[in-house]
Amino acid sequence: MQPGQCRAADWLRNLLRPQPDLSPESPDMTRTVLESATKTVVIGFDEPFCVIGERINPTGRKILAAELEAGNFSTVEKDAIEQVACGAQVLDINAGVVYNSNPNPNETEPPLMTSVVELVQRLVDVPLCIDSSVPGALEAGLKAANGRPLLNSVTGEEDRLELVLPLVKKYNVPVVAISNDDTGISEDPDVRFAVAKKIVERAADFGIPAHDIVVDPLVMPIGAMGTAGLQVFSLVRRLREELGVNTTCGASNISFGLPNRHGINNAFLAMASAAGMTSAIMNPVAMPPTRKTITERLDALKAFGITAPDDLDIGALGPLVGLATNEELIRERVARLADLGITVPEDADISKLGPLLGLGKTSGVASDEILSIRAADFLLNHDPSGGNWIRMNKPIAAPGGGGARGGREGRRRRRG
């Protein structure tokens, strides 16, 4: 056979080879199923928005990184329990600590990932998202995880596709697909869509269906790019309509570098949900004010001519300027009640006392962002009965009571 005939034969074989079906799946079909040992979470167009808790990640958290290197998992335990209490349906697990004793993550990250996954699974029953740039850590997490976790992540980079997609196929798990490739992250939304399409096509070559691909279209900071929000909303619609895939994002990227980031995040998440986004990797927990926040408030007071001693206790100042943890605010309010002659028992449960004093709980407080998401679910009929919204905003019953009327009072008596 002549060289030209060989090329023609190859072309004909490729033409006749069955091509992957990339036609959009119906909303009923586009269901990304995640599982723990006991719980199933579905990401889908007609499902409630899926909140993936981001807190178990040492990136940018020096104290957590040091704790993990020292074998101290107390913060991980707290973050796992608190995020689920605040409404996270899935927990992202990242063990990317650069050890001072050994800077090679290929050696240190896989065993640490195993330890963190096993610990979290003993504490909470939600599915996990195994998050790493180290292939060995991804596989270690997949081996340790119960059920069907989400893998985070694959990109359009050739080496990443060849490393990650075989793992996705081997363990039969869904994967987050990030819309960057060997050229980097494009500011052009059409390029990011093309990268996502490429990943879906390559996944299909491995026998991985589109409903197991959750695309991150990459959220740019709106402070640097005024059209960042509009780009994401448009991309989400295209990904849904043309590729039939679910979507996710790192939600806080949109507000990077801006004041009152929560305000931007709240609006963005509700609008992204309305555009068709089905999940986000985010912090579901309302964070207490930091020392930096209180110091900035003090500097603003000084600008009005108010003087303060140099050795002022910043922590004690918090409640007086409206910045403190709920527990500190509750104790400060109890002290004011005592000045009025109202005595609160010393063994009173602070966590239950807060709402009765017009304040929130002391821990496990859902962030404004997650409240915005659940409101959007209700408004978009993804929470048809409003059950999720009602549960999140249910008044706390008085201690020992059975509701607003308490105990059996208010129930109808049976007729004899």
Backbone torsions as a table, in degrees:
resi	resn	phi	psi	omega
1	MET	NA	134.0	-179.5
2	GLN	-75.5	156.3	-179.6
3	PRO	-53.5	-39.9	-180.0
4	GLY	-64.8	-36.5	178.4
5	GLN	-67.7	-35.7	177.7
6	CYS	-61.6	-44.9	-179.5
7	ARG	-64.8	-38.7	179.1
8	ALA	-65.6	-39.3	179.2
9	ALA	-65.8	-42.1	177.9
10	ASP	-61.4	-42.6	-179.5
11	TRP	-61.7	-41.6	-178.5
12	LEU	-66.9	-40.6	179.1
13	ARG	-63.1	-42.8	179.1
14	ASN	-64.2	-36.6	-179.9
15	LEU	-66.5	-39.1	-176.3
16	LEU	-83.5	-15.2	-179.2
17	ARG	-65.2	135.5	179.1
18	PRO	-56.4	129.6	-179.5
19	GLN	-93.0	147.2	177.8
20	PRO	-62.3	139.9	179.9
21	ASP	-83.4	107.9	-178.9
22	LEU	-105.2	14.1	176.9
23	SER	-66.5	141.0	-176.8
24	PRO	-57.4	137.3	176.1
25	GLU	-79.4	154.9	177.1
26	SER	-69.6	158.4	177.9
27	PRO	-52.2	-33.4	179.9
28	ASP	-68.9	-29.6	-177.3
29	MET	-85.2	-31.4	-176.4
30	THR	-80.4	77.4	-179.7
31	ARG	-127.0	111.7	177.7
32	THR	-91.5	112.7	-173.2
33	VAL	-98.0	123.3	175.4
34	LEU	-115.0	145.4	-178.0
35	GLU	-140.7	144.2	164.4
36	SER	-103.7	-166.2	178.1
37	ALA	-65.6	-27.9	-172.7
38	THR	-130.1	-6.5	-172.1
39	LYS	-133.3	142.7	176.5
40	THR	-115.3	133.3	175.4
41	VAL	-122.2	131.8	-179.7
42	VAL	-113.6	125.8	171.3
43	ILE	-96.6	123.6	-176.3
44	GLY	-163.1	165.3	-176.2
45	PHE	-63.1	-32.2	-177.8
46	ASP	-107.4	15.0	180.0
47	GLU	-100.6	158.2	171.8
48	PRO	-56.8	146.8	179.9
49	PHE	-56.2	132.0	-176.5
50	CYS	-92.2	120.3	178.8
51	VAL	-96.4	119.4	178.9
52	ILE	-105.4	110.5	-175.9
53	GLY	-68.3	131.7	-171.8
54	GLU	-102.1	-0.9	-166.0
55	ARG	-69.1	-27.8	-176.5
56	ILE	-83.7	76.0	-176.3
57	ASN	-156.4	116.2	-177.3
58	PRO	-77.9	-4.6	179.9
59	THR	-61.4	120.0	-179.4
60	GLY	76.4	6.1	179.0
61	ARG	-121.2	88.4	-173.1
62	LYS	-62.2	-38.7	-178.8
63	ILE	-65.8	-44.6	178.6
64	LEU	-63.0	-41.4	179.4
65	ALA	-60.6	-43.4	179.5
66	ALA	-65.6	-39.7	178.4
67	GLU	-61.5	-45.2	-177.5
68	LEU	-65.4	-39.6	178.0
69	GLU	-64.0	-31.9	180.0
70	ALA	-84.9	-0.8	-179.3
71	GLY	79.8	19.6	179.3
72	ASN	-99.6	115.4	-175.1
73	PHE	-109.6	18.8	-175.1
74	SER	-64.1	-39.3	179.1
75	THR	-68.9	-37.7	176.6
76	VAL	-60.5	-43.7	179.0
77	GLU	-59.8	-46.8	-179.6
78	LYS	-63.0	-46.2	-177.9
79	ASP	-63.8	-39.7	-179.5
80	ALA	-62.6	-51.3	-176.5
81	ILE	-66.1	-43.0	-175.8
82	GLU	-69.0	-40.1	180.0
83	GLN	-63.3	-42.2	178.6
84	VAL	-66.3	-39.4	178.0
85	ALA	-61.6	-29.2	-178.4
86	CYS	-91.0	2.1	172.3
87	GLY	113.8	3.2	176.4
88	ALA	-66.3	130.6	178.7
89	GLN	-93.7	-19.1	179.4
90	VAL	-140.1	146.4	177.5
91	LEU	-115.7	126.0	174.0
92	ASP	-78.7	133.0	179.5
93	ILE	-118.4	114.3	176.9
94	ASN	-123.8	127.3	-178.2
95	ALA	-116.3	32.6	-174.1
96	GLY	-79.9	66.0	177.6
97	VAL	-94.3	129.6	172.0
98	VAL	-88.9	103.1	-176.0
99	TYR	-67.1	138.0	172.2
100	ASN	-67.3	-33.6	-177.6
101	SER	-78.7	-22.7	-179.6
102	ASN	-155.9	102.0	-175.0
103	PRO	-78.8	7.8	-178.6
104	ASN	-92.9	102.6	-176.6
105	PRO	-65.8	-23.3	178.7
106	ASN	-64.8	-23.6	178.5
107	GLU	-95.2	-37.1	-172.5
108	THR	-92.3	-32.5	-171.6
109	GLU	-73.7	-40.6	-179.3
110	PRO	-57.9	-48.4	179.2
111	PRO	-67.2	-32.4	177.4
112	LEU	-68.0	-39.9	176.9
113	MET	-58.9	-44.9	179.2
114	THR	-58.4	-46.5	-177.9
115	SER	-62.9	-43.4	-177.5
116	VAL	-68.4	-42.9	179.5
117	VAL	-60.9	-46.3	-179.3
118	GLU	-63.5	-39.4	179.0
119	LEU	-64.6	-49.6	-176.5
120	VAL	-61.7	-38.8	-179.8
121	GLN	-65.8	-26.3	176.2
122	ARG	-75.8	-21.2	-174.3
123	LEU	-95.5	-38.3	-175.5
124	VAL	-134.0	162.2	-173.9
125	ASP	-111.8	16.5	-178.6
126	VAL	-87.1	156.9	174.0
127	PRO	-63.5	159.9	-176.8
128	LEU	-114.0	159.7	173.4
129	CYS	-120.2	111.5	-176.3
130	ILE	-84.7	115.5	-167.0
131	ASP	-121.3	114.6	177.7
132	SER	-165.4	153.9	171.0
133	SER	-95.6	-3.8	-178.5
134	VAL	-98.9	114.5	-177.2
135	PRO	-55.3	-38.7	179.3
136	GLY	-63.5	-34.8	178.2
137	ALA	-72.3	-36.3	176.0
138	LEU	-59.7	-47.1	-178.0
139	GLU	-69.5	-36.2	177.1
140	ALA	-61.2	-41.6	178.1
141	GLY	-65.9	-40.2	179.0
142	LEU	-64.4	-38.9	179.2
143	LYS	-66.4	-36.6	-175.8
144	ALA	-82.9	-23.5	-173.0
145	ALA	-76.1	138.4	171.6
146	ASN	-81.5	152.0	173.0
147	GLY	73.3	-134.4	-174.1
148	ARG	-131.6	89.4	-178.7
149	PRO	-77.4	169.3	172.1
150	LEU	-94.6	137.1	179.5
151	LEU	-100.1	133.1	-175.4
152	ASN	-131.7	97.6	19.5
153	SER	-166.6	175.1	170.0
154	VAL	-115.4	150.3	175.0
155	THR	-121.2	-176.3	176.7
156	GLY	-84.4	2.9	177.0
157	GLU	-68.7	136.3	-173.2
158	GLU	-58.8	-46.2	-177.8
159	ASP	-66.6	-33.8	178.8
160	ARG	-69.1	-41.0	177.2
161	LEU	-59.7	-42.7	-177.6
162	GLU	-71.7	-25.8	179.4
163	LEU	-85.6	-41.3	-169.2
164	VAL	-89.9	-42.5	-175.8
165	LEU	-59.6	-37.7	174.5
166	PRO	-61.1	-34.5	176.4
167	LEU	-66.7	-41.5	178.9
168	VAL	-59.4	-44.6	179.8
169	LYS	-68.6	-44.2	-176.9
170	LYS	-60.2	-43.8	-175.8
171	TYR	-97.2	-0.9	178.3
172	ASN	52.9	57.5	-179.3
173	VAL	-125.3	155.3	173.1
174	PRO	-76.7	163.3	-175.1
175	VAL	-141.0	144.8	171.7
176	VAL	-81.6	128.7	179.4
177	ALA	-111.2	115.3	-177.2
178	ILE	-95.5	133.3	-168.3
179	SER	-84.0	51.1	169.5
180	ASN	-128.2	157.3	-178.6
181	ASP	-135.0	-157.6	-175.9
182	ASP	-65.3	-17.0	178.7
183	THR	-88.3	-4.7	-179.7
184	GLY	102.7	-155.4	179.6
185	ILE	-101.4	119.8	-178.8
186	SER	-87.9	143.8	173.1
187	GLU	-81.5	-9.2	-179.9
188	ASP	-86.6	116.7	-177.7
189	PRO	-62.9	-28.1	178.0
190	ASP	-66.5	-36.3	177.3
191	VAL	-67.6	-41.6	-179.9
192	ARG	-65.3	-36.8	175.8
193	PHE	-63.9	-42.6	-179.7
194	ALA	-61.9	-37.4	177.8
195	VAL	-65.7	-43.9	178.4
196	ALA	-60.6	-42.2	179.0
197	LYS	-63.0	-40.7	178.0
198	LYS	-59.7	-43.2	-179.6
199	ILE	-64.3	-42.7	178.7
200	VAL	-61.6	-41.4	179.1
201	GLU	-64.8	-44.8	-179.9
202	ARG	-66.2	-37.0	176.9
203	ALA	-63.0	-39.7	178.9
204	ALA	-61.5	-33.6	177.1
205	ASP	-62.4	-27.6	177.9
206	PHE	-89.4	-0.5	-177.5
207	GLY	83.2	19.6	179.8
208	ILE	-95.5	119.4	-175.7
209	PRO	-73.8	157.7	-178.9
210	ALA	-60.4	-31.6	-177.5
211	HIS	-70.9	-8.9	174.6
212	ASP	-100.2	12.2	174.6
213	ILE	-110.3	123.9	176.5
214	VAL	-114.2	107.9	-171.3
215	VAL	-86.5	132.5	169.6
216	ASP	-100.5	106.6	-176.9
217	PRO	-75.3	-0.8	178.6
218	LEU	71.6	111.6	179.8
219	VAL	-92.8	123.5	177.3
220	MET	-91.3	153.0	177.0
221	PRO	-66.5	127.8	-178.3
222	ILE	-69.6	-22.4	176.6
223	GLY	-67.0	-25.7	179.2
224	ALA	-99.1	-23.8	-178.5
225	MET	-139.6	106.8	-173.4
226	GLY	-62.0	-23.5	-178.7
227	THR	-95.5	9.9	-174.4
228	ALA	-57.3	-43.6	-179.3
229	GLY	-65.9	-46.8	-179.7
230	LEU	-61.6	-37.6	177.8
231	GLN	-59.1	-47.6	-177.7
232	VAL	-63.8	-44.5	-178.7
233	PHE	-61.1	-41.9	179.1
234	SER	-66.6	-42.8	179.5
235	LEU	-63.1	-42.2	-179.7
236	VAL	-59.9	-43.2	178.9
237	ARG	-62.3	-44.6	-179.9
238	ARG	-63.8	-43.5	-179.1
239	LEU	-62.1	-37.5	179.3
240	ARG	-71.5	-47.6	-172.5
241	GLU	-78.9	-36.8	-174.0
242	GLU	-96.1	-32.7	-178.8
243	LEU	-110.3	-16.0	178.6
244	GLY	65.2	40.8	-178.8
245	VAL	-117.1	154.3	171.2
246	ASN	-77.5	163.9	-174.9
247	THR	-134.6	158.6	177.4
248	THR	-150.3	177.3	177.1
249	CYS	-167.3	164.1	166.4
250	GLY	-86.7	98.2	-165.0
251	ALA	-61.8	-36.1	-172.8
252	SER	-73.7	-10.8	178.9
253	ASN	-59.2	-32.3	-174.4
254	ILE	-60.3	-31.3	-173.5
255	SER	-105.1	10.1	-175.1
256	PHE	-55.5	130.2	176.3
257	GLY	83.0	2.3	-176.6
258	LEU	-105.7	154.3	171.4
259	PRO	-72.9	158.2	179.5
260	ASN	46.4	58.2	-177.3
261	ARG	-60.5	-33.0	-178.3
262	HIS	-62.2	-36.0	178.8
263	GLY	-62.0	-45.0	177.4
264	ILE	-64.8	-46.2	-178.1
265	ASN	-59.7	-42.2	-179.3
266	ASN	-57.9	-50.4	-178.2
267	ALA	-65.9	-42.5	-177.9
268	PHE	-61.1	-46.6	-176.6
269	LEU	-64.1	-41.7	178.4
270	ALA	-65.1	-41.1	-179.8
271	MET	-70.5	-38.1	177.9
272	ALA	-63.9	-40.4	177.5
273	SER	-62.2	-42.9	179.0
274	ALA	-64.8	-30.0	178.5
275	ALA	-77.7	-13.6	177.2
276	GLY	120.0	-0.9	176.8
277	MET	-64.1	141.2	-171.5
278	THR	-113.5	-7.3	178.5
279	SER	-161.7	167.0	174.4
280	ALA	-154.0	145.9	173.0
281	ILE	-93.9	115.0	-168.3
282	MET	-157.2	171.5	176.6
283	ASN	-95.1	113.7	-179.1
284	PRO	-84.7	-2.8	-172.3
285	VAL	-101.8	131.9	174.1
286	ALA	-70.6	122.2	-175.4
287	MET	-89.4	140.5	178.3
288	PRO	-69.5	157.5	178.9
289	PRO	-62.7	144.4	-179.5
290	THR	-91.9	166.4	175.6
291	ARG	-57.7	-37.2	179.5
292	LYS	-62.2	-41.5	-179.8
293	THR	-63.0	-43.2	-179.8
294	ILE	-66.2	-40.5	179.0
295	THR	-62.8	-39.7	177.9
296	GLU	-64.7	-37.4	177.1
297	ARG	-65.0	-39.3	178.2
298	LEU	-64.5	-41.6	178.6
299	ASP	-62.0	-37.4	178.2
300	ALA	-65.9	-37.6	177.0
301	LEU	-65.2	-39.6	179.7
302	LYS	-64.1	-30.0	178.9
303	ALA	-64.8	-21.0	176.9
304	PHE	-89.3	6.4	179.2
305	GLY	92.1	3.7	177.8
306	ILE	-76.4	132.3	-179.5
307	THR	-102.6	151.7	-180.0
308	ALA	-146.3	143.8	179.3
309	PRO	-63.7	150.7	-179.0
310	ASP	-65.3	-29.3	-177.0
311	ASP	-96.3	25.5	-178.7
312	LEU	-59.6	138.1	176.2
313	ASP	-77.9	103.1	-176.2
314	ILE	-60.5	-39.3	-179.6
315	GLY	-61.5	-41.2	179.8
316	ALA	-70.7	-24.3	-179.1
317	LEU	-73.2	-29.2	-174.2
318	GLY	-46.6	-57.7	-177.8
319	PRO	-60.8	-28.3	-176.5
320	LEU	-76.6	-19.5	178.8
321	VAL	-114.4	19.4	175.7
322	GLY	76.8	17.2	179.5
323	LEU	-127.2	107.7	178.9
324	ALA	-169.0	166.0	171.4
325	THR	-67.9	157.9	179.9
326	ASN	-59.1	-36.1	-179.6
327	GLU	-63.3	-42.0	178.2
328	GLU	-64.3	-40.9	179.1
329	LEU	-64.8	-39.4	179.5
330	ILE	-63.7	-46.1	-179.0
331	ARG	-64.8	-36.2	177.7
332	GLU	-66.9	-37.0	179.3
333	ARG	-71.5	-36.7	175.9
334	VAL	-60.7	-39.7	179.1
335	ALA	-63.6	-38.4	177.8
336	ARG	-66.8	-37.5	176.8
337	LEU	-62.5	-39.8	179.2
338	ALA	-61.3	-36.9	178.0
339	ASP	-62.9	-25.1	179.1
340	LEU	-91.6	3.6	179.7
341	GLY	87.6	9.2	179.2
342	ILE	-96.8	118.7	-174.7
343	THR	-99.8	131.1	175.7
344	VAL	-107.6	128.0	-179.5
345	PRO	-53.8	142.2	-178.4
346	GLU	-64.2	-27.5	-178.2
347	ASP	-95.5	17.2	179.8
348	ALA	-62.6	142.0	179.3
349	ASP	-77.0	105.2	-176.7
350	ILE	-57.2	-37.9	-176.7
351	SER	-62.8	-30.0	179.5
352	LYS	-93.0	-20.7	-178.1
353	LEU	-74.2	-33.3	-175.3
354	GLY	-51.0	-55.9	-178.1
355	PRO	-60.7	-28.7	179.7
356	LEU	-73.4	-17.1	178.4
357	LEU	-104.4	14.9	179.0
358	GLY	81.1	15.7	179.7
359	LEU	-120.7	167.6	-178.3
360	GLY	-84.6	-174.8	176.5
361	LYS	-69.5	163.8	-178.2
362	THR	-85.4	-22.1	179.4
363	SER	-150.3	165.3	180.0
364	GLY	64.7	35.1	-178.6
365	VAL	-90.1	123.3	-179.3
366	ALA	-68.0	142.0	179.6
367	SER	-72.6	162.9	176.3
368	ASP	-61.2	-33.1	-178.7
369	GLU	-61.7	-43.9	-177.8
370	ILE	-71.3	-30.9	174.2
371	LEU	-64.9	-39.1	177.0
372	SER	-62.7	-40.5	179.7
373	ILE	-63.3	-46.1	-177.9
374	ARG	-68.9	-32.2	174.3
375	ALA	-65.0	-42.1	178.4
376	ALA	-63.3	-40.3	176.2
377	ASP	-54.5	-46.7	-178.7
378	PHE	-62.8	-46.5	-176.6
379	LEU	-68.8	-28.9	-179.9
380	LEU	-91.7	5.0	180.0
381	ASN	64.6	27.6	171.4
382	HIS	-88.8	-7.0	174.8
383	ASP	-132.5	70.2	-166.0
384	PRO	-54.3	-39.0	-178.1
385	SER	-89.6	-7.1	-175.6
386	GLY	74.0	14.7	-175.9
387	GLY	-60.6	-42.5	-179.6
388	ASN	-64.9	-41.6	-179.7
389	TRP	-65.1	-42.5	-179.0
390	ILE	-65.2	-42.8	179.7
391	ARG	-62.3	-39.1	-178.4
392	MET	-69.6	-24.8	-173.8
393	ASN	-117.2	20.4	-177.9
394	LYS	-69.8	132.0	176.4
395	PRO	-61.8	143.9	178.5
396	ILE	-79.0	128.5	-179.9
397	ALA	-71.1	150.7	176.0
398	ALA	-62.1	148.0	-178.8
399	PRO	-54.4	128.9	176.9
400	GLY	81.2	-3.5	-177.2
401	GLY	-94.8	170.5	179.7
402	GLY	-112.7	22.0	-178.6
403	GLY	138.8	-162.7	-175.3
404	ALA	-61.5	-35.1	-179.5
405	ARG	-93.4	-14.4	175.8
406	GLY	76.2	139.2	173.4
407	GLY	51.4	-136.2	-177.3
408	ARG	-94.1	-3.7	-176.9
409	GLU	-61.9	137.5	178.2
410	GLY	94.5	-12.9	177.0
411	ARG	-78.8	149.0	176.4
412	ARG	-72.5	141.6	175.2
413	ARG	-80.8	146.1	174.6
414	ARG	-72.7	142.3	176.1
415	ARG	-79.4	139.7	179.6
416	GLY	-73.6	NA	NA
